Each structure stands twice: as C-alpha cells, then as structure tokens.
Amino acid sequence: MKINIQSVHFTADRKLLDFIDAKLGKLSSLFDSIIEADITLRLDNASNNENKIAEIRLHVSGNDLFAKRQCKTFEEATDQCSEALKAQLVKHKEKIKQI
C-alpha cells in the first residue's frame, strides 16, 4: 500500500509520520486490497484546543473509504480515523463476500 501524507502549513515530525505508518499498516493487514492511502493533516483556526484535523482516504478496489476527525492532537485524530476506517473496511469486505 502506498501512503501519501500531506501536512498543510506545518511540517510533521518523524514521530508523527511513524505513528501514522503504524496505524495504516494495521489497516492493510486487515484488508489486503488497499491500493493507496491519502492522509491530510491540518490546523483549524478554531479558538478551542481541538484544532487538529486528520483526513484519511483509502483507495480500495471499487470504492474510496473516507474518515475525518478533529481532536486535540494529530495522534488522537489519526487513531479515531483508523478506527472508523476499520469499521468501514469490515463492512466493505462483507459486501464483497456477498457478491
């Protein structure tokens, strides 16, 4: 699986990039037909602490799966996105098995 990480208006550190790779690696072990993952990390101009946004789009055969979360840290947002995508992947696998 190819992973594209884009950080908007900041530079992501190596620790964050490794964390994202680990989370998405778990998703690829769950479903082997993931072609590509596009991750966008950006800061929101909100006045509260929850101004970190993570968006993940998984390109799988036949569909794209998408999750977006806004949290206090990029790690937390990425974790919540991966959990949402895990549920979407399970549904997608069940749909494929029925066909």
C-alpha positions in Angstrom: 0.0 0.0 0.0 1.3 3.4 -0.9 0.9 6.1 1.8 0.8 9.8 0.9 1.0 12.2 3.8 0.4 15.9 3.4 0.7 18.4 6.2 -0.8 21.8 5.4 1.0 24.9 6.7 3.4 22.9 9.0 6.0 20.2 8.9 5.1 16.9 10.5 7.9 15.4 12.6 9.2 11.9 12.2 7.5 10.6 15.3 4.0 11.6 13.9 4.8 10.1 10.5 5.9 6.8 12.1 2.7 6.7 14.1 0.6 7.2 11.0 2.5 4.5 9.2 1.9 2.1 12.1 -1.8 2.8 12.2 -2.3 2.4 8.5 -0.1 -0.8 8.5 -2.7 -2.4 10.8 -5.4 -1.5 8.4 -3.6 -3.0 5.4 -3.2 -6.2 7.4 -7.0 -6.3 7.9 -7.7 -5.9 4.2 -5.1 -6.6 1.6 -6.8 -4.8 -1.4 -6.0 -1.3 -0.2 -4.3 0.4 -3.1 -3.3 3.7 -1.6 -3.9 5.9 1.4 -4.0 9.7 1.3 -3.6 11.5 4.6 -4.1 15.2 5.1 -3.2 16.9 8.4 -4.1 20.5 9.0 -4.6 23.0 11.7 -8.1 24.6 12.1 -8.4 28.3 13.1 -10.7 27.4 15.9 -10.2 29.1 19.3 -10.6 25.8 21.3 -7.9 23.2 21.9 -9.4 20.7 19.4 -7.9 22.3 16.3 -6.0 19.4 14.7 -7.8 17.8 11.8 -6.8 14.5 10.2 -8.5 13.2 7.0 -7.8 9.8 5.6 -8.9 8.5 2.2 -8.3 4.8 1.5 -8.4 3.8 -2.2 -9.7 0.2 -2.3 -10.8 -1.8 -5.3 -14.1 -0.4 -6.4 -14.5 2.3 -3.7 -12.9 5.0 -1.7 -13.3 5.0 2.1 -13.0 8.3 4.0 -12.8 9.4 7.6 -12.2 12.9 9.1 -11.7 13.7 12.7 -10.9 16.9 14.7 -9.2 16.4 18.0 -6.6 17.9 20.4 -3.7 16.0 18.9 -2.9 14.6 15.4 -2.3 11.2 17.0 -5.7 11.1 18.6 -7.4 12.3 15.3 -5.4 9.6 13.3 -6.4 6.9 15.8 -10.1 7.8 15.6 -9.9 7.9 11.8 -8.3 4.5 11.7 -10.9 3.0 14.0 -13.7 4.5 11.7 -12.0 3.1 8.6 -11.6 -0.3 10.3 -15.3 -0.5 10.6 -15.8 0.7 7.0 -13.3 -2.0 5.8 -15.2 -4.7 7.7 -18.5 -3.6 6.0 -16.7 -3.4 2.6 -15.3 -6.9 3.0 -18.7 -8.3 3.9 -20.3 -6.6 0.9 -17.6 -8.1 -1.4 -18.2 -11.6 0.0 -21.9 -11.4 -0.7 -21.3 -10.6 -4.4 
